[in-house]
Amino acid sequence: MEGSLEAPTRHVIPWRDEDWYDEAALDAELRRVFDICHGCRRCFNLCDSFPILFDAVDESPSELVEDLSKPQIQAVIDACTLCDMCFMTKCPYVPPHPFNLDFPHLMLRARAVENRKGETSFADRELAQMDRNGKMGSAVAGLANWATAEGNGLTRPLIESVAGIDRRAHLPPFMEVPLVNKAPGIIPAPNPDGPAFGRKVAIYAGCHDNFNDGTPGEAAMKVFAHNGLQVRIEHPDCCGMPKLENGDLAAVASAAERISTHFAPLIAEGWDIVPLTTSCALMLKFEWPLIEPGNEAVALLSRHTFDVSEYVVRLAKDVGLTPIAPMAKSVSVHFACHSRAQNMGPKAMEMLRLIPEARPQLTERCSGHGGKWGIFKGNFDRAVKIGKPTARSVVKGDPDIIVSECPLAGPHLRQVIAANGGEPPARIGHPIEVMAQAYDL
């Protein structure tokens, strides 16, 4: 039986249940799900997990999942970037279908078992310490940016040999002053003539926004204030997405508890919460409630969290926007995986259509970066391969501007465009930056 008449749903992640970590049960579930995937194959063109799986089955003696060795199964697990696109866009067997198939969360379970056994790599563990790394990098930004710059023949080979980070991969530079430290001096006063005057928004600056690139945050605060909103910038802690990728669910649950407790009083005072990064929004809206289902503060934060583009569209529908001058430019919009996984539709496209004469065009494909997955030596070439069709699509028609809602996808796509023989733009920023440009802010 294929498909379901009911809306897809996701189960609570039972990470506190000892049975969830049983390796024999995990192996049986992996083989059950892999057998269903092998018989369906709709996900062949998403990430490399599926081609790796299908090739392994096809090349096995009896062409059965039972023939797969543990290293072959591990290769499928390692290739998953937890982008959720198989669950969200392809799979006809997701819950409540009787097959009960949730491939990304099964890969998460496998990584949780590895993490519990101490098998998460040193580089993965240390790169997931986002706040610590951000604070250290910002404190010595000049030196850190020199050492991590692409083309640094002295340091990048050394970093590759020690940490396994491919010397060709783009690494985000650090800002000397974190965004939350700059915010008090740069947040505009709310425009009293703005249609949203009287409303309040707390921008949640994720680690990348706070320590690496504050441009989307500055654009968002200007756009919100210009429309009358009182704005504040918050960075209580990392949302835990890099630790989720490692299967470290106890650390994610801890972050969820701390951050939701931080935001609860603001929500009670009428503040809306808007994460700048799609991955952070996905965590607050959907992943945290599945990891901490009984936490009232987590549930409250989930209900009051909005993606940046989603929030602007919501304002436009609820109270209208301050008039925008025409901007006759073509805008190529990369629809990032963690934006798609929020199941809200292409809100960046809706937002950019609010700009008179703007011509946004959508690309619904993965950039290939996959969080920190794509920077490792064993993955970088695959990350480029996955991103090539996306890069071809975003430059099609020679757009005036290219944007992505994912801060890691933008720089990676610039690299892939160059690998395709094209001339990459100077920046692939967030769509909110185009709104700020249209407002001449």
Secondary structure by P-SEA (a helix, b strand, c coil): ccccccccccccccccccccccaaaaaaaaaaaaaaaaaccccccccaaaaaaaaaaaaccccccccccaaaaaaaaaacccccccccccccccccccccccaaaaaaaaaaaaaaaccccaaaaaaaaaaaaaaaaaaaaaaaaaaacccccccaaaaaaaccccccbbbbbbbcccccccccccccccccccccccbbbbbbcccccccccaaaaaaaaaaaaaaccbbbbbcccccaaaaaaacaaaaaaaaaaaaaaaaaaaaaabbbbbbccaaaaaaacccccccccccaaaaaaaaacccaaaaaaaaaaccccccccccbbbbbbccccccccccccaaaaaaaaccccbbbbbbccccccccccccccccaaaaaaaaaaaaaaaacccccbbbbccaaaaaaaaaaaaaaccccccccccaaaaaaaaacc
